[in-house]
Amino acid sequence: MAAPDGTLNCQDFSMFQDVLKVMRNIDDRIVHSLNTTVPTVSFSGRVDASQTCRQLYESVSQSFNLTFPPHQYTL
């Protein structure tokens, strides 16, 4: 996905497509998690929405940082 030195070269179109595919997959997982985790009106009384959102945010942040460490990729 990235060059051996850890940089992302967007001029290499196949590399760009691979990274975009991974990011879209991550986006799909986030949307799915939001749809299945955040309570609807009918469940809002049974679930602590702020705690659930906080846990989801922490989980997504941790996963993102493991997948795309901020210091590793440059555009």
C-alpha positions as CSV (number, residue, x, y, z in Angstrom):
1,M,0.0,0.0,0.0
2,A,2.8,2.5,0.8
3,A,6.3,2.8,-0.5
4,P,9.1,1.1,1.5
5,D,10.0,4.5,3.1
6,G,6.4,4.9,4.3
7,T,5.3,7.7,2.0
8,L,2.2,7.6,-0.1
9,N,2.8,8.6,-3.7
10,C,-0.5,9.7,-5.2
11,Q,1.2,10.0,-8.6
12,D,1.4,6.2,-8.6
13,F,-2.2,5.6,-9.6
14,S,-2.4,2.0,-8.6
15,M,-1.1,2.8,-5.1
16,F,-3.6,5.7,-4.9
17,Q,-6.4,3.3,-5.8
18,D,-5.3,0.7,-3.2
19,V,-5.2,3.3,-0.4
20,L,-8.6,4.7,-1.5
21,K,-10.1,1.3,-1.4
22,V,-8.8,0.7,2.1
23,M,-10.2,4.1,3.2
24,R,-13.6,3.4,1.7
25,N,-13.7,0.1,3.5
26,I,-12.9,1.9,6.7
27,D,-15.6,4.5,6.0
28,D,-18.2,1.7,5.3
29,R,-17.3,0.1,8.7
30,I,-17.7,3.4,10.5
31,V,-21.1,4.0,9.0
32,H,-22.1,0.5,9.9
33,S,-20.9,0.9,13.4
34,L,-22.8,4.2,13.7
35,N,-26.0,2.6,12.4
36,T,-25.8,-0.3,14.8
37,T,-24.4,1.4,17.9
38,V,-26.0,4.8,18.3
39,P,-29.5,4.3,19.7
40,T,-32.6,5.3,17.9
41,V,-35.4,7.1,19.6
42,S,-37.1,3.9,20.7
43,F,-33.9,2.7,22.4
44,S,-32.7,6.0,23.8
45,G,-34.1,5.3,27.3
46,R,-32.3,1.9,27.6
47,V,-28.9,2.9,26.4
48,D,-26.5,5.7,27.6
49,A,-26.1,7.4,24.2
50,S,-23.2,9.7,25.2
51,Q,-21.2,6.7,26.7
52,T,-21.9,4.6,23.6
53,C,-20.8,7.4,21.3
54,R,-17.6,7.9,23.4
55,Q,-16.7,4.2,23.2
56,L,-17.4,4.2,19.5
57,Y,-15.2,7.3,18.9
58,E,-12.4,5.8,20.9
59,S,-12.6,2.5,19.0
60,V,-12.6,4.2,15.6
61,S,-9.8,6.5,16.6
62,Q,-7.6,3.7,17.9
63,S,-8.3,1.6,14.7
64,F,-7.5,4.5,12.4
65,N,-4.3,5.4,14.2
66,L,-3.2,1.7,14.0
67,T,-4.0,1.6,10.3
68,F,-2.7,5.0,9.3
69,P,-0.1,6.3,11.8
70,P,0.0,10.1,11.4
71,H,3.8,10.2,11.0
72,Q,3.9,7.4,8.4
73,Y,2.0,8.8,5.5
74,T,2.5,12.0,3.6
75,L,0.6,13.1,0.5
